[in-house]
Amino acid sequence: MSTTEAQASPLFTLLARQWRLEAEVQACAFARDGARLAYALADGSLALVSMEDPEAAGVRWRMSIEDGRSTISPRARAVSAPARVPVGEPPLRLAAFGRSGFLVGGATGRVVQIGADGSTQVVVEHDSGGVDALATACAPAAGAGVCWVAASGSVTRYDPEGGTARAMARYEGTARVIAPAPGGERVALGFDSRLSVIDLPTNDPQSDGAHFETALGPVEALAWSPDGRLLAAGLLDGGVALIDPATRRVLRLPDYPAPVRTLDWSADSRWLVTSGAFRTIVWAVDGGHERPKTLETGRSGLVAVEAARLHPHLPLVAAGYENGMIVVMAVGQRDELVIRDPAPGGLRDLVWSGDGEHLAFHAAQGWAGVIDLPAHMFKQINRRIA
């Protein structure tokens, strides 16, 4: 793998570690403790990045006592390459698991646990078909680091603390994406032509819970609101669907020019941030049945947003474009701070670390990296995008 950077802006060079890996990146995830970052590669391996960086941007940041100006000194040493861990047959599905590890599923149906030290342990091998989808529980109420796996027509919950795996529900077809509800009482599955919401049985894990299905076309992304009231679905043919499981009402938000591949809710369930348009779309959702309004955020252009991710603690959004550019903006404001200039390989996804101080990305042609945005730098960022 190469650590040679694409033509990078001075700011990106100061803030980021970037690599061109030897295979296309299919997914990335931070460990829940923030100590590791994993990239799932198309050659069946993981690239593991240690977040213990002695030359992180926060270490090199200085503020002048005389005029209060901030500076970041360049790195003194070359960026270290990620460690490689062979896992299984691609395509790989990846999710954080437990406090410091990951769970990976492959085309053969094997589910592998990756430890903090890079060690591997086979958790289970499904008899037929590969692993369709993986997801880490999206709220502590569903278990710390609990992972949900869709494979061989069954939804299974893996608990790292108890070391147990429990079959929770069955489904037909091949799932594209899975999303457990915050309370763990139901799970959503997206398919090539439909969305299925399954109420999980409380006593008999082998019985089928109540199903709610609706035809939406290919589902690219799913995200529950943190309060569990609404489910958002991003669609391959462009558009977002908002589903209220209690009433089974489906509200379509069309007119997206590109597939909606990412969805992020704010912690209070009031904002839904989406990709798939020529600017970042932020919907103001009041929880009612009226069509939500958009908050004008960022600038409109001629290149589609491939990924838009809401900061875990601040009203900031990171957006990545088809041309490889990454920007950060405040919700409801037009000004943007360009973190990464347009570069070879269209951007595929962005992921914030749990503390919001690191932004991982991966793009086409094997490009991957992580950008340092420590807390004391956000005052400078806010000042530039306000």
C-alpha positions as CSV (number, residue, x, y, z in Angstrom):
1,M,0.0,0.0,0.0
2,S,1.1,3.6,-0.6
3,T,1.0,6.5,1.7
4,T,1.5,8.9,-1.3
5,E,-1.1,11.6,-1.1
6,A,-3.2,12.8,-4.0
7,Q,-2.7,16.5,-4.7
8,A,-3.8,17.8,-1.3
9,S,-4.5,21.2,0.1
10,P,-2.2,22.5,2.8
11,L,-5.0,22.2,5.4
12,F,-5.6,18.5,4.5
13,T,-1.9,17.7,4.6
14,L,-1.7,19.1,8.2
15,L,-4.9,17.4,9.5
16,A,-5.0,14.1,7.7
17,R,-3.4,10.7,7.4
18,Q,-4.1,9.3,3.9
19,W,-3.3,6.0,2.2
20,R,-3.8,4.4,-1.2
21,L,-4.6,0.8,-0.3
22,E,-4.0,-2.1,-2.6
23,A,-7.7,-2.9,-3.0
24,E,-11.0,-1.0,-3.1
25,V,-12.5,-0.1,0.3
26,Q,-16.0,-1.5,0.9
27,A,-16.7,-0.1,4.4
28,C,-15.1,1.5,7.4
29,A,-15.8,1.7,11.2
30,F,-14.3,3.0,14.4
31,A,-14.1,0.7,17.4
32,R,-16.4,1.9,20.1
33,D,-13.5,3.0,22.4
34,G,-12.0,5.0,19.5
35,A,-8.7,3.2,19.7
36,R,-8.9,1.5,16.2
37,L,-10.2,2.3,12.8
38,A,-10.9,-0.6,10.4
39,Y,-11.3,-0.6,6.6
40,A,-12.9,-3.6,4.9
41,L,-11.2,-4.3,1.6
42,A,-12.3,-6.0,-1.6
43,D,-9.5,-8.5,-1.3
44,G,-11.0,-10.0,1.8
45,S,-8.8,-8.3,4.4
46,L,-9.1,-5.5,6.9
47,A,-6.7,-2.5,7.1
48,L,-6.4,-1.6,10.8
49,V,-5.4,1.9,11.8
50,S,-4.2,2.8,15.3
51,M,-5.6,6.1,16.6
52,E,-2.6,6.4,18.9
53,D,-0.9,8.9,16.7
54,P,2.1,10.7,18.4
55,E,1.9,13.4,15.7
56,A,-1.9,14.0,15.7
57,A,-3.0,17.4,14.7
58,G,-3.9,18.3,18.3
59,V,-0.3,17.6,19.4
60,R,1.1,19.9,16.6
61,W,-1.4,22.7,17.3
62,R,-0.2,25.9,18.9
63,M,-1.8,29.2,19.8
64,S,0.2,32.4,19.9
65,I,0.0,34.2,23.2
66,E,0.7,37.5,21.5
67,D,-2.1,37.6,18.9
68,G,-4.1,34.4,19.6
69,R,-3.5,33.0,16.2
70,S,-3.5,29.2,15.8
71,T,-1.0,27.2,13.8
72,I,-0.3,23.5,13.1
73,S,3.2,22.4,12.4
74,P,3.9,19.8,9.7
75,R,4.6,16.2,10.6
76,A,8.2,15.4,11.2
77,R,7.9,11.7,10.1
78,A,6.1,9.8,7.4
79,V,2.6,8.4,8.1
80,S,2.7,4.7,9.1
81,A,0.8,2.3,6.9
82,P,-2.2,0.4,8.3
83,A,-1.8,-3.2,9.5
84,R,-3.4,-5.9,7.3
85,V,-5.5,-8.8,8.6
86,P,-6.8,-11.5,6.3
87,V,-10.5,-12.2,7.1
88,G,-12.5,-14.1,4.5
89,E,-14.2,-14.0,1.1
90,P,-15.4,-10.6,-0.1
91,P,-17.6,-8.8,-0.2
92,L,-17.1,-8.0,3.5
93,R,-19.6,-6.6,5.9
94,L,-18.1,-4.7,8.9
95,A,-19.4,-3.3,12.2
96,A,-17.9,-2.3,15.6
97,F,-18.3,-5.1,18.2
98,G,-17.8,-4.9,21.9
99,R,-15.6,-2.1,23.3
100,S,-12.5,-2.4,21.1
101,G,-13.1,-4.9,18.4
102,F,-15.0,-5.5,15.2
103,L,-17.3,-8.1,13.6
104,V,-16.8,-9.1,10.0
105,G,-19.0,-11.2,7.7
106,G,-18.1,-12.6,4.3
107,A,-19.5,-14.3,1.2
108,T,-19.0,-17.8,2.6
109,G,-21.2,-17.0,5.6
110,R,-18.4,-16.9,8.1
111,V,-18.6,-14.3,10.9
112,V,-15.3,-13.4,12.4
113,Q,-14.5,-11.3,15.5
114,I,-11.5,-9.1,15.3
115,G,-9.8,-8.3,18.6
116,A,-8.1,-5.1,19.7
117,D,-4.8,-6.7,18.9
118,G,-5.8,-7.8,15.4
119,S,-6.5,-11.4,16.5
120,T,-9.3,-13.2,14.7
121,Q,-11.8,-15.7,16.0
122,V,-14.6,-17.4,14.0
123,V,-17.9,-16.8,15.7
124,V,-20.1,-18.8,13.5
125,E,-20.3,-20.2,9.9
126,H,-23.7,-20.0,8.3
127,D,-24.5,-23.1,6.2
128,S,-25.9,-21.4,3.2
129,G,-25.2,-18.1,1.5
130,G,-23.1,-15.3,2.7
131,V,-23.6,-12.6,5.3
132,D,-26.1,-10.1,3.9
133,A,-25.6,-7.2,6.4
134,L,-24.2,-6.2,9.8
135,A,-25.1,-3.4,12.1
136,T,-24.1,-2.4,15.6
137,A,-27.0,-1.5,18.0
138,C,-27.6,2.2,17.7
139,A,-28.4,2.9,21.4
140,P,-27.1,1.7,24.8
141,A,-30.5,0.3,25.6
142,A,-30.0,-2.3,22.9
143,G,-26.7,-3.5,24.5
144,A,-23.2,-2.1,24.6
145,G,-21.6,-3.1,21.3
146,V,-24.3,-5.7,20.4
147,C,-24.1,-6.6,16.8
148,W,-27.0,-7.7,14.5
149,V,-26.3,-10.0,11.6
150,A,-28.6,-10.8,8.7
151,A,-27.5,-14.1,7.0
152,S,-29.1,-17.2,5.6
153,G,-32.6,-15.7,6.1
154,S,-32.2,-15.2,9.8
155,V,-31.5,-12.1,12.0
156,T,-29.1,-13.0,14.8
157,R,-28.0,-10.8,17.7
158,Y,-24.5,-11.2,19.0
159,D,-23.7,-10.1,22.6
160,P,-20.0,-9.6,23.3
161,E,-20.4,-9.4,27.0
162,G,-22.3,-12.6,27.4
163,G,-20.6,-14.3,24.5
164,T,-24.0,-15.4,23.2
165,A,-25.7,-15.5,19.8
166,R,-29.5,-15.5,19.6
167,A,-31.7,-15.9,16.5
168,M,-34.3,-13.2,16.7
169,A,-36.3,-13.4,13.4
170,R,-36.5,-14.9,10.0
171,Y,-36.9,-13.2,6.6
172,E,-37.0,-14.1,2.9
173,G,-34.7,-13.0,0.2
174,T,-31.3,-11.2,0.4
175,A,-31.1,-8.2,2.6
176,R,-29.1,-5.2,1.5
177,V,-29.0,-3.4,4.9
178,I,-30.2,-4.0,8.5
179,A,-31.0,-1.5,11.2
180,P,-32.1,-2.5,14.8
181,A,-34.5,0.0,16.5
182,P,-33.0,1.9,19.5
183,G,-34.9,-0.2,22.1
184,G,-34.2,-3.5,20.4
185,E,-37.9,-4.3,20.1
186,R,-37.9,-4.4,16.3
187,V,-35.5,-4.6,13.3
188,A,-35.7,-3.1,9.8
189,L,-34.4,-4.8,6.7
190,G,-33.9,-3.3,3.3
191,F,-34.1,-5.4,0.1
192,D,-33.9,-4.9,-3.7
193,S,-37.6,-4.0,-3.9
194,R,-39.0,-3.6,-0.4
195,L,-38.6,-2.6,3.2
196,S,-39.5,-4.9,6.0
197,V,-40.0,-4.0,9.7
198,I,-40.2,-6.9,12.1
199,D,-41.4,-6.7,15.6
200,L,-39.2,-9.1,17.6
201,P,-40.8,-11.8,19.7
202,T,-40.1,-11.4,23.4
203,N,-40.5,-15.0,24.6
204,D,-40.1,-17.5,21.7
205,P,-37.1,-16.5,19.5
206,Q,-38.1,-19.1,16.9
207,S,-41.5,-17.6,16.2
208,D,-42.1,-14.9,13.7
209,G,-42.8,-11.4,15.0
210,A,-45.3,-9.1,13.3
211,H,-44.2,-7.9,9.8
212,F,-44.8,-4.6,8.1
213,E,-43.6,-4.4,4.5
214,T,-43.8,-1.7,1.9
215,A,-42.6,-1.6,-1.7
216,L,-39.9,1.1,-2.0
217,G,-37.5,-0.2,-4.6
218,P,-33.8,-0.9,-3.7
219,V,-33.0,0.3,-0.2
220,E,-29.5,1.8,0.2
221,A,-29.5,3.0,3.8
222,L,-31.7,2.7,7.0
223,A,-31.6,4.8,10.1
224,W,-34.0,4.9,13.1
225,S,-34.6,8.2,14.9
226,P,-33.0,8.0,18.4
227,D,-36.4,8.2,20.0
228,G,-37.5,5.2,18.0
229,R,-40.6,6.8,16.5
230,L,-39.5,7.1,12.8
231,L,-37.4,5.0,10.4
232,A,-35.7,6.7,7.5
233,A,-34.9,4.8,4.3
234,G,-32.5,6.0,1.6
235,L,-33.3,4.7,-1.8
236,L,-31.2,3.7,-4.8
237,D,-33.5,5.4,-7.3
238,G,-33.2,8.7,-5.4
239,G,-35.3,9.9,-2.5
240,V,-36.0,9.2,1.2
241,A,-38.9,7.5,2.8
242,L,-40.0,8.2,6.4
243,I,-41.9,5.3,8.0
244,D,-43.9,5.5,11.2
245,P,-44.1,1.9,12.4
246,A,-46.9,2.7,14.9
247,T,-49.3,3.9,12.1
248,R,-47.6,2.2,9.2
249,R,-47.6,5.5,7.4
250,V,-45.0,6.0,4.7
251,L,-44.0,9.5,3.6
252,R,-41.9,9.8,0.4
253,L,-39.5,12.7,0.0
254,P,-38.6,12.5,-3.7
255,D,-36.7,14.7,-6.1
256,Y,-33.2,13.5,-5.2
257,P,-31.0,13.4,-8.3
258,A,-28.7,10.6,-7.0
259,P,-29.0,7.6,-4.7
260,V,-29.3,8.4,-1.0
261,R,-26.6,6.3,0.5
262,T,-26.2,7.9,4.0
263,L,-28.7,9.0,6.6
264,D,-28.0,10.6,10.0
265,W,-30.3,11.7,12.8
266,S,-29.6,14.3,15.4
267,A,-29.6,13.1,19.0
268,D,-33.0,14.8,19.6
269,S,-34.5,13.3,16.5
270,R,-35.3,16.7,15.1
271,W,-32.9,16.7,12.1
272,L,-32.3,14.2,9.4
273,V,-29.2,14.7,7.3
274,T,-29.0,13.0,3.9
275,S,-26.8,12.7,0.9
276,G,-28.0,12.2,-2.7
277,A,-28.4,15.8,-3.9
278,F,-26.2,18.7,-5.2
279,R,-26.0,20.1,-1.7
280,T,-26.4,18.6,1.8
281,I,-30.0,18.1,2.7
282,V,-31.1,18.6,6.3
283,W,-34.7,17.9,7.0
284,A,-36.4,19.5,10.1
285,V,-38.6,16.7,11.4
286,D,-41.2,17.6,14.0
287,G,-42.4,14.0,14.5
288,G,-45.8,14.8,13.0
289,H,-47.3,13.7,9.7
290,E,-46.6,16.8,7.7
291,R,-43.9,16.9,5.1
292,P,-40.7,18.2,6.9
293,K,-39.0,21.4,5.8
294,T,-35.4,21.7,4.8
295,L,-32.8,23.8,6.6
296,E,-30.6,25.5,4.0
297,T,-27.1,24.0,4.8
298,G,-24.0,24.3,2.7
299,R,-23.7,25.4,-0.9
300,S,-25.3,24.1,-4.0
301,G,-23.1,22.9,-6.9
302,L,-22.9,20.6,-9.9
303,V,-21.5,17.6,-8.1
304,A,-23.6,15.2,-6.0
305,V,-23.1,14.6,-2.3
306,E,-22.1,10.9,-1.8
307,A,-22.0,11.0,2.0
308,A,-23.3,13.4,4.6
309,R,-22.6,12.8,8.3
310,L,-23.7,14.7,11.3
311,H,-21.2,15.4,14.1
312,P,-22.0,13.3,17.1
313,H,-22.1,16.2,19.6
314,L,-22.1,19.5,17.6
315,P,-24.5,21.0,14.9
316,L,-21.9,20.4,12.2
317,V,-22.1,18.2,9.1
318,A,-19.3,16.7,7.1
319,A,-20.1,16.1,3.4
320,G,-18.2,14.2,0.8
321,Y,-18.7,14.6,-2.9
322,E,-18.4,12.5,-6.1
323,N,-15.3,14.4,-7.0
324,G,-13.6,13.5,-3.7
325,M,-14.0,16.8,-2.0
326,I,-14.8,16.9,1.8
327,V,-16.3,19.9,3.5
328,V,-17.6,20.8,7.0
329,M,-20.5,23.1,7.6
330,A,-22.8,24.3,10.4
331,V,-26.4,23.2,10.2
332,G,-28.6,26.0,8.8
333,Q,-25.6,27.9,7.3
334,R,-24.4,28.2,3.7
335,D,-20.7,28.7,4.4
336,E,-18.4,25.6,4.1
337,L,-14.9,24.9,5.2
338,V,-13.1,22.7,2.5
339,I,-11.1,20.0,4.3
340,R,-10.1,18.0,1.3
341,D,-10.0,19.4,-2.2
342,P,-11.3,17.4,-5.2
343,A,-9.1,14.4,-5.7
344,P,-8.9,11.2,-7.8
345,G,-11.5,8.7,-6.8
346,G,-15.0,9.7,-5.9
347,L,-15.8,9.7,-2.2
348,R,-17.7,6.7,-0.9
349,D,-18.4,7.3,2.8
350,L,-17.5,9.3,5.9
351,V,-17.6,8.1,9.5
352,W,-17.1,10.3,12.7
353,S,-15.4,8.8,15.7
354,G,-17.5,8.6,18.8
355,D,-15.9,11.7,20.4
356,G,-16.2,13.7,17.2
357,E,-12.5,14.4,17.0
358,H,-11.7,12.3,13.9
359,L,-13.4,11.9,10.6
360,A,-12.6,8.8,8.5
361,F,-13.3,8.6,4.8
362,H,-12.8,6.2,1.9
363,A,-13.0,6.8,-1.8
364,A,-12.7,5.0,-5.1
365,Q,-9.3,3.6,-6.3
366,G,-8.4,2.5,-2.8
367,W,-8.0,5.9,-1.2
368,A,-8.7,6.0,2.5
369,G,-7.8,8.3,5.4
370,V,-8.6,9.9,8.7
371,I,-8.8,13.6,9.4
372,D,-8.0,15.0,12.9
373,L,-10.5,17.6,14.1
374,P,-9.8,17.9,17.9
375,A,-12.2,19.8,20.1
376,H,-10.1,22.9,20.6
377,M,-9.9,23.3,16.8
378,F,-13.7,23.6,16.4
379,K,-13.6,27.1,17.6
380,Q,-11.4,27.9,14.7
381,I,-13.6,25.9,12.3
382,N,-16.8,27.5,13.6
383,R,-15.3,31.0,13.2
384,R,-14.5,30.2,9.5
385,I,-17.9,28.7,8.6
386,A,-20.0,31.1,10.7
